[in-house]
Amino acid sequence: MKLTEVALVVKGTIFGKKNLRIKNILPPEEAGKGDLTFLYDPGQKTNANMVITTGKVKEKSGVVVKNPKRAMYRLLKHLTNTKIRSGVSLRSLIGRDVVLPRQCRIEPFAIIGDDVKIGIGTCIGAHCYIDANVIIGCGCRIHPHTTIFSSTKIGNYVEIHANTVIGEQGFGFIRSRGYKRIKHIGGVVISDFVEIGANVTIDRGTIGDTVIGKGTKVDNLVQIAHNVKIGRDCILMGQVGIAGSTKIGDNVTLCGQVGVGDHLQIGDNVVVYAKSAVLKSVTSDKEYSGIPAREHRTVLRALARLYKGI
């Protein structure tokens, strides 16, 4: 790929030598001669002789853009935008009365249960298990070794990464001469444009559904318990754990290793910083941190007083 082509893709202005051919796209500290990199700060040092950044860089060629991160999104999407070929592998196992359009892909050793409905353009990866009565919308990508149990409804353009389990029994017991499991008969609803990382577990509702709102993104190794309701456009980072029946608003960010107690409410536009423990409901449009989680400003003031004079 040439630098001129990159400029067209990222919608930027080229400078320096226009017809240079790109050998690799690498981080600034790893890039060398013939490589392209992204610089969020035009003054950052790199051995790459081609850069995408917000201003011209002396003795280098590249592309000037307003937002390097958006340029990265456009370029990487362009480079990886390969169409998935349709077809059902003869080594897959398809149940009875499955709705399976011609424009979908079922890879080897996938198991599709009875009465499953799969939308146009969806790909079910190798070794996936899709239980009976699951509904999966159009344009979805279910990566290998994913398990989706019955009573799960997945919207359109959802991506679920490898080894994730959706719709398993929740962690509910009654104590009677030991512990006896409470059977969970609810389901899981995953809305359009959701992305779920690898090794995520989303439990079915005890009664009623566990719900993931439209556009929400879930990182790897996240646990979402029974009957949790998550709003639109939320971000859940790695190792977040949310206990049962908690309701989370829209545009909420839970940073890495945040724990959220059961039967709580988190308002809209909330940010909870890493390793915090939310033990009571919190209101909208605020930032929280600490164990137990308090308003972030309060925590910073308390820490400043604690360490004053040290």
Rosetta silent file (secondary structure, phi, psi, omega in degrees, C-alpha in Angstrom):
SEQUENCE: MKLTEVALVVKGTIFGKKNLRIKNILPPEEAGKGDLTFLYDPGQKTNANMVITTGKVKEKSGVVVKNPKRAMYRLLKHLTNTKIRSGVSLRSLIGRDVVLPRQCRIEPFAIIGDDVKIGIGTCIGAHCYIDANVIIGCGCRIHPHTTIFSSTKIGNYVEIHANTVIGEQGFGFIRSRGYKRIKHIGGVVISDFVEIGANVTIDRGTIGDTVIGKGTKVDNLVQIAHNVKIGRDCILMGQVGIAGSTKIGDNVTLCGQVGVGDHLQIGDNVVVYAKSAVLKSVTSDKEYSGIPAREHRTVLRALARLYKGI
SCORE:     score description
SCORE:     0.000 S_00000001
   1 L     0.000  137.628 -179.635    0.000    0.000    0.000 S_00000001
   2 E   -96.588  160.175 -179.112    1.284    3.467   -0.888 S_00000001
   3 H   -61.400  -34.426  178.450    1.112    6.625    1.205 S_00000001
   4 H   -62.764  -38.381  177.573   -1.183    8.247   -1.357 S_00000001
   5 H   -66.302  -40.612  178.358   -3.720    5.456   -0.845 S_00000001
   6 H   -60.111  -43.927 -179.429   -3.534    5.874    2.928 S_00000001
   7 H   -58.518  -38.795  177.922   -4.255    9.597    2.595 S_00000001
   8 H   -66.518  -42.122 -177.518   -7.430    8.843    0.661 S_00000001
   9 H   -65.884  -44.351 -175.193   -8.605    6.272    3.221 S_00000001
  10 H   -89.479   -2.107  177.131   -8.014    8.459    6.294 S_00000001
  11 L    59.850   48.889 -179.749   -9.198   11.649    4.539 S_00000001
  12 L  -119.775 -178.497 -179.436   -6.012   13.556    5.324 S_00000001
  13 E  -108.151  124.448 -175.390   -3.485   15.832    3.591 S_00000001
  14 E   -81.774  148.104  173.763   -0.283   14.233    2.410 S_00000001
  15 E  -139.835  157.280 -178.523    3.161   15.807    2.899 S_00000001
  16 L    79.918 -148.179 -179.409    6.684   14.792    1.874 S_00000001
  17 L   -76.516  120.374 -169.991    7.266   11.980   -0.614 S_00000001
  18 L   -81.583  -28.977 -170.679    3.875   10.891   -1.875 S_00000001
  19 L  -102.029   21.331  176.973    4.610    7.563   -3.534 S_00000001
  20 L   -65.396  138.989  177.207    6.423    5.767   -0.731 S_00000001
  21 E   -95.358  134.392 -175.338    5.379    2.136   -0.286 S_00000001
  22 L   -88.306  126.085  178.582    4.518    1.044    3.250 S_00000001
  23 L   -84.097  -46.901 -177.336    6.224   -2.076    4.540 S_00000001
  24 E  -148.924  157.684  170.203    4.497   -2.318    7.949 S_00000001
  25 E  -111.745  115.997 -171.776    2.206   -0.399   10.305 S_00000001
  26 L  -136.962  161.742  173.597    3.800   -0.435   13.768 S_00000001
  27 L   -61.579  156.612 -175.567    3.803    1.465   17.093 S_00000001
  28 L   -54.893  -39.727 -176.077    6.158    4.489   17.192 S_00000001
  29 L   -76.360  -13.805 -179.137    8.765    2.766   19.367 S_00000001
  30 L  -106.510  -17.761 -173.621    8.915   -0.305   17.096 S_00000001
  31 L   -74.356  149.833  177.805    8.664    1.311   13.662 S_00000001
  32 L  -136.979 -159.460 -179.007   11.678    1.795   11.391 S_00000001
  33 L   -62.371  132.257 -178.993   12.525    2.728    7.838 S_00000001
  34 L    89.524   -3.924 -178.094    9.709    1.838    5.454 S_00000001
  35 E  -100.940  156.344  174.549    7.135    1.669    8.279 S_00000001
  36 E  -111.012  139.742  175.810    4.070    3.807    8.988 S_00000001
  37 E  -139.155  169.088  177.858    3.067    4.834   12.503 S_00000001
  38 E  -108.983  131.452  177.162    0.514    7.042   14.277 S_00000001
  39 L  -119.388  117.221  175.021    1.674    9.962   16.415 S_00000001
  40 L   -76.351  -23.817  173.860   -0.791   11.624   18.779 S_00000001
  41 L  -120.310  115.658 -178.186    1.953   14.174   19.477 S_00000001
  42 L   -58.293  -19.743  179.714    3.850   15.339   16.349 S_00000001
  43 L   -85.842   -4.740 -179.737    6.932   15.854   18.524 S_00000001
  44 L   -65.632  140.075 -178.561    7.118   12.222   19.620 S_00000001
  45 L   -82.115  139.360  175.924   10.307   10.486   18.475 S_00000001
  46 L  -157.537  150.559  176.088   10.133    7.541   16.102 S_00000001
  47 L   -87.859   -3.872  176.515   12.388    5.890   13.533 S_00000001
  48 L   -64.132  142.403  176.697    9.469    5.480   11.129 S_00000001
  49 L   -98.740    3.405  174.152    9.867    7.577    8.010 S_00000001
  50 E  -132.450  131.579 -176.375    6.073    7.763    7.472 S_00000001
  51 E  -135.730  152.636  167.737    3.650    9.120   10.073 S_00000001
  52 E  -115.719  118.866 -173.591   -0.007    9.976   10.505 S_00000001
  53 E  -156.286 -173.264 -173.970   -0.323   12.897   12.896 S_00000001
  54 L   -91.618   -3.706  178.884   -1.849   16.350   13.440 S_00000001
  55 L  -158.455  163.584 -179.615    0.954   18.371   11.822 S_00000001
  56 L   -64.764  144.975  179.418    3.912   18.102    9.466 S_00000001
  57 L  -120.518  130.273 -178.232    7.078   16.498   10.855 S_00000001
  58 L   -61.430  141.470  175.919   10.521   17.502    9.623 S_00000001
  59 L    63.332   19.994  175.928   12.503   14.948    7.576 S_00000001
  60 L  -134.005  160.753  171.774    9.502   12.607    7.379 S_00000001
  61 E  -109.506  159.744  179.748    6.656   11.947    5.000 S_00000001
  62 E   170.594 -159.666 -177.421    3.105   11.329    6.068 S_00000001
  63 E  -131.928  129.571  176.653   -0.512   12.410    6.346 S_00000001
  64 E   -92.531  128.216  179.560   -1.906   15.284    8.407 S_00000001
  65 L  -134.264  162.758  177.403   -5.294   14.566   10.022 S_00000001
  66 L   -75.635  -36.654 -174.107   -7.411   16.237   12.695 S_00000001
  67 L  -136.019  101.805 -178.368   -7.741   13.091   14.796 S_00000001
  68 H   -59.583  -33.030 -179.837   -5.078   10.340   14.564 S_00000001
  69 H   -66.893  -41.160  176.440   -7.227    7.860   16.490 S_00000001
  70 H   -66.171  -36.557  176.603  -10.082    8.251   14.016 S_00000001
  71 H   -63.588  -40.396  176.483   -7.559    7.901   11.195 S_00000001
  72 H   -60.849  -43.864  177.754   -6.330    4.665   12.777 S_00000001
  73 H   -57.389  -47.517 -177.259   -9.922    3.406   12.932 S_00000001
  74 H   -65.327  -43.402 -176.591  -10.500    4.166    9.259 S_00000001
  75 H   -68.917  -45.462 -178.291   -7.242    2.651    8.033 S_00000001
  76 H   -68.322  -34.059  175.129   -7.439   -0.557   10.082 S_00000001
  77 H   -63.903  -42.345  178.820  -11.078   -1.039    9.124 S_00000001
  78 H   -61.931  -41.558 -176.063  -10.125   -0.651    5.466 S_00000001
  79 H   -73.673  -25.280 -176.078   -7.290   -3.183    5.771 S_00000001
  80 H  -108.439    7.003 -174.818   -9.388   -5.813    7.588 S_00000001
  81 L   -82.432   66.666  178.062  -12.685   -5.362    5.770 S_00000001
  82 L   -96.816  137.368 -179.901  -12.765   -8.797    4.149 S_00000001
  83 L   -74.282  139.520  177.236  -16.096  -10.348    3.268 S_00000001
  84 L   -84.563  126.606 -179.387  -17.016  -13.605    4.980 S_00000001
  85 L   -74.701  134.950  179.225  -17.865  -16.323    2.475 S_00000001
  86 L   -73.861  157.737  176.152  -21.250  -17.953    2.962 S_00000001
  87 E   147.048  150.289  178.851  -21.663  -21.683    3.419 S_00000001
  88 E  -111.836  119.399 -179.003  -22.545  -24.396    5.907 S_00000001
  89 L   -64.701  139.747  176.237  -19.768  -26.836    6.741 S_00000001
  90 L   -68.426  -14.315  179.323  -20.568  -30.516    6.271 S_00000001
  91 L   -96.533   10.629  171.894  -18.809  -31.061    9.588 S_00000001
  92 L   -93.724  165.515 -179.158  -21.323  -28.912   11.497 S_00000001
  93 E  -122.163  116.168 -175.245  -24.420  -30.315   13.209 S_00000001
  94 E  -112.470  127.911 -178.078  -27.720  -28.578   12.448 S_00000001
  95 L   -77.250 -168.053 -178.360  -30.892  -29.346   14.450 S_00000001
  96 L   -83.417  146.652  172.693  -34.523  -29.493   13.375 S_00000001
  97 L    55.564   37.931  176.850  -36.507  -26.497   12.108 S_00000001
  98 L   -84.851  132.399  174.750  -33.506  -24.167   12.080 S_00000001
  99 E   -88.800  109.621 -171.308  -33.963  -20.920   10.122 S_00000001
 100 L  -132.838   99.499 -178.454  -30.708  -20.691    8.202 S_00000001
 101 L   -68.010  160.006  179.401  -30.481  -18.207    5.303 S_00000001
 102 L   -65.541  -32.809 -177.750  -28.241  -18.928    2.336 S_00000001
 103 L   -90.606   62.746  172.607  -26.167  -15.815    3.088 S_00000001
 104 L  -146.439  172.699 -177.652  -24.657  -16.995    6.357 S_00000001
 105 E  -133.014  127.320  174.576  -21.626  -19.044    7.419 S_00000001
 106 E  -120.152  115.113 -173.976  -21.511  -22.050    9.738 S_00000001
 107 L   -86.672  168.315 -174.930  -17.949  -23.249   10.353 S_00000001
 108 L   -55.857  141.823  174.214  -16.771  -26.818   11.108 S_00000001
 109 L    68.151   10.670  169.719  -17.906  -28.561   14.306 S_00000001
 110 L   -72.346  144.606  177.838  -20.450  -25.873   15.199 S_00000001
 111 E  -118.161  122.406 -179.188  -23.599  -27.297   16.800 S_00000001
 112 E  -115.087  118.648 -176.552  -26.909  -25.528   16.129 S_00000001
 113 L   -74.947  177.641 -178.846  -29.869  -26.689   18.250 S_00000001
 114 L   -64.896  145.449  171.793  -33.510  -27.104   17.266 S_00000001
 115 L    62.472   22.871  174.893  -35.641  -24.063   16.340 S_00000001
 116 L   -77.386  144.005  176.428  -32.702  -21.663   16.208 S_00000001
 117 E  -119.375  123.820 -177.839  -33.134  -18.575   14.003 S_00000001
 118 E  -122.011  133.138 -175.492  -30.046  -17.045   12.376 S_00000001
 119 L   -83.086  169.761 -179.735  -30.081  -13.811   10.364 S_00000001
 120 L   -63.674  136.251  174.653  -28.595  -12.949    6.988 S_00000001
 121 L    79.962    7.791 -179.686  -24.846  -12.392    6.918 S_00000001
 122 L   -87.055  144.228  177.797  -24.164  -13.960   10.322 S_00000001
 123 E  -118.567  126.358  174.973  -21.101  -16.161   10.898 S_00000001
 124 E  -106.029  115.767 -173.172  -21.038  -18.923   13.530 S_00000001
 125 L   -72.413  169.738 -178.670  -17.425  -19.878   14.255 S_00000001
 126 L   -60.273  140.783  175.622  -15.894  -23.323   14.606 S_00000001
 127 L    66.308   16.432  173.768  -16.825  -25.349   17.703 S_00000001
 128 L   -74.847  149.968  173.437  -19.604  -22.948   18.751 S_00000001
 129 E  -120.633  116.076  179.223  -22.607  -24.375   20.597 S_00000001
 130 E  -112.875  111.292 -174.269  -25.929  -22.634   19.930 S_00000001
 131 L   -71.878  170.591 -178.990  -28.683  -24.104   22.105 S_00000001
 132 L   -60.718  146.144  172.565  -32.308  -24.619   21.084 S_00000001
 133 L    67.783   18.460  173.926  -34.593  -21.602   20.568 S_00000001
 134 L   -80.852  142.629  175.805  -31.784  -19.046   20.332 S_00000001
 135 E  -117.029  124.718  178.374  -32.386  -16.069   18.022 S_00000001
 136 E  -124.362  129.124 -174.045  -29.391  -14.382   16.370 S_00000001
 137 L   -77.409 -160.691 -175.803  -29.899  -11.343   14.135 S_00000001
 138 L   -86.488  149.572  172.090  -28.286  -10.192   10.896 S_00000001
 139 L    65.018   25.559 -178.845  -24.619   -9.432   10.340 S_00000001
 140 L   -90.049  156.932  175.716  -23.426  -10.995   13.598 S_00000001
 141 E  -129.853  112.361  179.090  -20.040  -12.623   14.196 S_00000001
 142 E  -107.259  110.420 -172.936  -19.869  -15.392   16.797 S_00000001
 143 L   -77.739  164.528 -172.141  -16.228  -16.385   17.235 S_00000001
 144 L   -55.519  149.071  174.278  -15.022  -19.968   17.852 S_00000001
 145 L    65.915   21.921  174.357  -15.812  -21.923   21.020 S_00000001
 146 L   -85.246  142.655  177.820  -18.622  -19.593   22.088 S_00000001
 147 E  -118.270  126.029  178.945  -21.566  -21.135   23.959 S_00000001
 148 E  -126.310  113.928 -176.339  -25.039  -19.572   23.777 S_00000001
 149 L   -86.107  169.519 -174.196  -27.761  -21.262   25.807 S_00000001
 150 L   -58.825  161.184 -179.902  -31.516  -21.298   25.155 S_00000001
 151 L    64.511   28.757  174.145  -33.797  -18.269   25.607 S_00000001
 152 E  -106.653  132.235  177.243  -31.096  -15.903   24.342 S_00000001
 153 E  -119.388  121.361 -177.451  -32.026  -13.197   21.843 S_00000001
 154 E  -116.091  130.614 -177.589  -29.196  -11.438   20.014 S_00000001
 155 L   -75.758 -156.973 -177.112  -29.812   -8.370   17.861 S_00000001
 156 L   -92.443  147.376  174.901  -28.176   -7.258   14.626 S_00000001
 157 L    57.504   43.300  176.146  -24.454   -6.590   14.049 S_00000001
 158 L   -98.913  140.061  175.811  -23.367   -8.097   17.352 S_00000001
 159 E  -121.316  128.580 -179.097  -19.855   -9.520   17.749 S_00000001
 160 E  -125.327  121.335 -173.465  -19.066  -12.104   20.427 S_00000001
 161 L   -86.447  172.984 -165.554  -15.457  -13.191   20.868 S_00000001
 162 L   -59.919  144.765  171.833  -14.052  -16.635   21.610 S_00000001
 163 L    68.259   15.841  175.462  -14.907  -18.763   24.645 S_00000001
 164 L   -80.892  147.798  179.237  -17.690  -16.513   25.905 S_00000001
 165 E  -122.878  122.899 -178.097  -20.683  -18.145   27.621 S_00000001
 166 E  -122.382  129.119  174.321  -24.113  -16.512   27.405 S_00000001
 167 E    90.373   15.757  174.874  -27.264  -17.682   29.161 S_00000001
 168 E   -72.269  163.043  176.871  -25.776  -20.059   31.721 S_00000001
 169 L   -58.221  138.983  176.237  -27.524  -20.541   35.082 S_00000001
 170 L   -75.995  172.361 -176.786  -26.976  -17.651   37.484 S_00000001
 171 L   -91.547   79.029 -178.083  -25.382  -17.946   40.917 S_00000001
 172 L  -130.928  124.960 -177.033  -28.529  -18.368   42.988 S_00000001
 173 E  -138.383  156.063  170.342  -28.964  -20.780   45.925 S_00000001
 174 E  -118.072  140.188 -176.963  -31.224  -21.333   48.922 S_00000001
 175 E   -90.581  116.631  179.233  -29.769  -22.671   52.154 S_00000001
 176 L  -157.904   97.191 -172.846  -31.530  -25.837   53.301 S_00000001
 177 L    53.806   57.644 -172.238  -29.293  -28.585   54.699 S_00000001
 178 L   102.228 -156.254 -178.941  -26.516  -27.172   52.586 S_00000001
 179 E  -115.052  133.264  176.848  -27.098  -25.162   49.423 S_00000001
 180 E  -120.087  132.042 -175.898  -29.742  -25.936   46.801 S_00000001
 181 E   -68.991  136.045  169.886  -29.682  -24.260   43.416 S_00000001
 182 L   -86.985  120.320 -178.911  -32.519  -21.955   42.404 S_00000001
 183 L   -68.808  133.865  179.933  -33.332  -22.801   38.798 S_00000001
 184 L  -100.118  120.101 -175.278  -33.086  -19.830   36.457 S_00000001
 185 L  -113.576    5.207  178.699  -35.808  -19.837   33.794 S_00000001
 186 L   -81.879 -162.725 -177.304  -35.274  -16.357   32.331 S_00000001
 187 E  -138.367 -166.685  176.225  -33.201  -15.386   29.313 S_00000001
 188 E  -130.935  135.299  175.720  -30.639  -12.954   27.939 S_00000001
 189 E  -120.473  120.171  178.058  -31.330  -10.077   25.521 S_00000001
 190 E  -115.310  119.284 -172.503  -28.363   -8.541   23.680 S_00000001
 191 L   -81.064  177.252 -177.016  -29.261   -5.466   21.637 S_00000001
 192 L   -61.113  148.205  171.496  -27.919   -4.247   18.274 S_00000001
 193 L    63.460   21.859  174.580  -24.265   -3.217   17.782 S_00000001
 194 L   -82.988  144.018  170.851  -23.061   -4.757   21.042 S_00000001
 195 E  -123.562  131.242 -177.615  -19.541   -6.208   21.179 S_00000001
 196 E  -121.305  129.494 -175.454  -18.620   -8.782   23.818 S_00000001
 197 L   -74.269 -170.153 -179.235  -15.012   -9.776   24.457 S_00000001
 198 L   -81.958  148.023  175.643  -13.420  -13.170   25.017 S_00000001
 199 L    57.644   37.273  174.008  -14.106  -15.280   28.115 S_00000001
 200 L   -93.976  145.857  174.911  -17.090  -13.181   29.191 S_00000001
 201 E  -123.655  125.871  177.725  -19.948  -14.767   31.161 S_00000001
 202 E  -123.834  113.249 -175.250  -23.479  -13.375   31.035 S_00000001
 203 E   -82.173  148.591  174.294  -25.979  -15.279   33.180 S_00000001
 204 L   -69.744  159.649  176.224  -29.626  -15.771   32.302 S_00000001
 205 L   -70.061  151.406  173.532  -32.290  -14.130   34.440 S_00000001
 206 L   -64.461  -60.047  162.783  -33.789  -16.031   37.332 S_00000001
 207 L  -132.347  140.288 -169.303  -37.185  -14.903   36.066 S_00000001
 208 L    85.147 -172.632 -170.703  -37.177  -12.224   33.383 S_00000001
 209 E  -115.716  151.998  161.946  -34.140  -11.327   31.309 S_00000001
 210 E   -86.817  133.023 -170.452  -30.587  -10.090   31.664 S_00000001
 211 E  -127.767  131.985  173.294  -30.305   -7.183   29.198 S_00000001
 212 E  -113.624  121.300 -172.523  -27.338   -5.564   27.422 S_00000001
 213 L   -75.913  164.021 -175.855  -28.274   -2.236   25.789 S_00000001
 214 L   -56.359  131.798  172.978  -27.627   -1.075   22.242 S_00000001
 215 L    79.238    1.866 -179.096  -24.032   -0.192   21.370 S_00000001
 216 L   -72.627  144.258 -179.512  -22.506   -1.336   24.663 S_00000001
 217 E  -119.688  127.704 -176.259  -18.945   -2.730   24.556 S_00000001
 218 E  -118.330  125.010 -178.523  -17.788   -5.404   27.004 S_00000001
 219 L   -77.221  177.573  178.568  -14.093   -6.217   27.439 S_00000001
 220 L   -64.887  153.490  169.772  -12.581   -9.658   28.098 S_00000001
 221 L    61.074   41.086  177.116  -13.099  -11.507   31.390 S_00000001
 222 L  -106.119  140.667  177.190  -16.224   -9.674   32.525 S_00000001
 223 E  -113.350  121.803  177.579  -18.939  -11.306   34.681 S_00000001
 224 E  -118.907  115.891 -171.328  -22.540  -10.079   34.332 S_00000001
 225 L   -83.278  178.831 -176.089  -24.910  -11.787   36.741 S_00000001
 226 L   -59.898  138.499  173.150  -28.594  -12.710   36.460 S_00000001
 227 L    65.674   14.260  172.500  -31.181   -9.983   35.761 S_00000001
 228 L   -69.200  139.408  176.033  -28.622   -7.197   35.322 S_00000001
 229 E  -118.349  116.915 -179.560  -29.885   -4.419   33.032 S_00000001
 230 E  -112.522  133.129 -175.739  -27.188   -2.431   31.210 S_00000001
 231 L   -77.056 -162.059 -176.338  -28.104    0.669   29.206 S_00000001
 232 L   -83.587  146.674  169.375  -26.945    1.992   25.845 S_00000001
 233 L    55.347   39.954  175.724  -23.367    2.811   24.853 S_00000001
 234 L   -91.084  158.229  175.763  -21.727    1.628   28.050 S_00000001
 235 E  -122.568  121.791  176.676  -18.076    0.546   28.391 S_00000001
 236 E  -117.971  111.436 -175.753  -17.195   -2.355   30.698 S_00000001
 237 L   -86.115  173.403 -170.480  -13.439   -2.903   30.952 S_00000001
 238 L   -53.906  137.895  174.682  -11.583   -6.097   31.820 S_00000001
 239 L    68.045   19.142  169.328  -12.454   -8.056   34.968 S_00000001
 240 L   -67.974  141.923  175.408  -15.508   -5.984   35.855 S_00000001
 241 E  -130.116  127.128 -178.101  -18.005   -7.955   37.933 S_00000001
 242 E  -120.899  120.694 -178.395  -21.670   -6.962   38.289 S_00000001
 243 L   -78.941  169.123 -167.959  -23.863   -8.766   40.829 S_00000001
 244 L   -60.637  144.530  170.293  -27.483   -9.755   40.243 S_00000001
 245 L    65.986   18.247  174.920  -30.424   -7.433   39.492 S_00000001
 246 L   -84.225  143.126 -179.912  -28.343   -4.251   39.293 S_00000001
 247 E  -112.216  126.592 -178.161  -29.485   -1.593   36.809 S_00000001
 248 E  -117.067  132.595 -176.470  -26.890    0.472   34.940 S_00000001
 249 L   -74.870 -163.882 -179.846  -27.847    3.579   32.966 S_00000001
 250 L   -86.034  150.390  172.667  -26.723    4.824   29.561 S_00000001
 251 L    57.421   41.279  178.188  -23.171    5.894   28.676 S_00000001
 252 L   -97.044  139.670  174.920  -21.636    4.431   31.845 S_00000001
 253 E  -116.266  121.242  173.637  -17.931    3.523   32.023 S_00000001
 254 E  -110.868  112.803 -177.130  -16.762    0.882   34.494 S_00000001
 255 L   -77.313  177.113 -169.931  -12.960    0.707   34.471 S_00000001
 256 L   -55.735  136.088  174.856  -10.877   -2.412   35.059 S_00000001
 257 L    64.572   21.227  172.553  -11.684   -4.658   38.048 S_00000001
 258 L   -71.100  135.631  174.556  -14.628   -2.577   39.234 S_00000001
 259 E  -112.223  135.582 -178.869  -17.032   -4.592   41.386 S_00000001
 260 E  -123.467  126.945 -178.943  -20.714   -3.677   41.616 S_00000001
 261 L   -69.981  176.159 -175.774  -23.008   -5.067   44.317 S_00000001
 262 L   -85.477  155.441  174.690  -26.453   -6.564   43.786 S_00000001
 263 L    56.095   36.784  178.433  -29.799   -4.761   43.466 S_00000001
 264 L  -107.843  169.485  173.782  -28.167   -1.345   42.928 S_00000001
 265 E  -127.559  128.790  174.997  -28.787    1.478   40.449 S_00000001
 266 E  -113.110  123.950 -175.138  -26.046    3.344   38.601 S_00000001
 267 L   -71.850 -179.809  179.504  -27.233    6.512   36.862 S_00000001
 268 L   -70.582  152.026  171.240  -26.474    7.749   33.344 S_00000001
 269 L    59.237   33.780  178.891  -23.046    9.121   32.341 S_00000001
 270 L   -93.589  142.827  170.299  -21.264    7.709   35.378 S_00000001
 271 E  -118.935  128.281  174.852  -17.542    6.831   35.413 S_00000001
 272 E  -117.381  120.924 -174.126  -16.216    4.418   38.054 S_00000001
 273 L   -78.573  165.156 -167.868  -12.418    4.239   38.171 S_00000001
 274 L   -56.659  144.890  174.594  -10.360    1.040   38.344 S_00000001
 275 L    64.902   17.591  178.117  -10.489   -1.352   41.312 S_00000001
 276 L   -84.985  159.317  177.731  -13.423    0.475   42.928 S_00000001
 277 E  -123.650  111.724  178.857  -16.266   -1.267   44.748 S_00000001
 278 E   -88.875  109.387 -173.994  -19.756    0.140   44.227 S_00000001
 279 L  -110.655   -5.526  173.215  -21.695   -0.959   47.325 S_00000001
 280 L  -145.569  163.595 -176.945  -24.650    1.420   47.125 S_00000001
 281 L   -62.136  146.924 -179.146  -26.574    3.119   44.320 S_00000001
 282 E  -127.098  150.332 -173.900  -24.911    6.144   42.692 S_00000001
 283 L   -89.002  166.840 -173.579  -26.412    9.142   40.914 S_00000001
 284 L   -69.262  159.810  167.858  -25.970   10.288   37.309 S_00000001
 285 L    62.284   34.350  179.320  -23.259   12.503   35.770 S_00000001
 286 L  -136.063  163.137  176.599  -20.580   11.892   38.402 S_00000001
 287 E  -110.873  140.574 -176.203  -17.222   10.136   38.767 S_00000001
 288 E  -131.781  153.212  175.250  -16.564    7.618   41.540 S_00000001
 289 E  -158.267  165.947  172.930  -13.557    5.745   42.922 S_00000001
 290 L    95.444  175.329  178.504  -12.320    3.804   45.937 S_00000001
 291 L  -128.148  110.448   -8.047  -13.539    1.045   48.252 S_00000001
 292 L   -69.904  158.308 -176.413  -16.322    1.723   48.987 S_00000001
 293 L   -66.769  130.072  173.839  -16.819    3.966   45.967 S_00000001
 294 E  -128.081  171.717  176.780  -17.299    7.648   46.745 S_00000001
 295 E   -55.782  134.450 -172.564  -17.294   10.733   44.542 S_00000001
 296 H   -59.396  -38.514  178.874  -13.854   10.905   42.966 S_00000001
 297 H   -60.939  -40.366  178.921  -13.287   14.523   44.033 S_00000001
 298 H   -63.927  -41.341  179.388  -13.946   13.561   47.657 S_00000001
 299 H   -63.886  -42.004 -179.483  -11.466   10.683   47.425 S_00000001
 300 H   -65.284  -40.182  178.180   -8.769   12.955   45.965 S_00000001
 301 H   -64.477  -41.646 -179.918   -9.261   15.543   48.713 S_00000001
 302 H   -64.418  -41.024  178.749   -9.069   12.841   51.398 S_00000001
 303 H   -66.713  -37.797  178.569   -5.871   11.422   49.901 S_00000001
 304 H   -62.237  -41.011  178.344   -4.319   14.898   49.675 S_00000001
 305 H   -69.633  -38.285 -178.468   -4.950   15.452   53.391 S_00000001
 306 H   -62.729  -41.886 -174.836   -3.726   11.979   54.294 S_00000001
 307 L   -97.287    5.946  179.822   -0.402   12.388   52.505 S_00000001
 308 L   -61.253  129.024  177.352    0.120   16.073   53.303 S_00000001
 309 L    86.631   -2.566  179.547    3.605   16.667   54.643 S_00000001
 310 L   -82.668    0.000    0.000    4.972   13.239   53.698 S_00000001
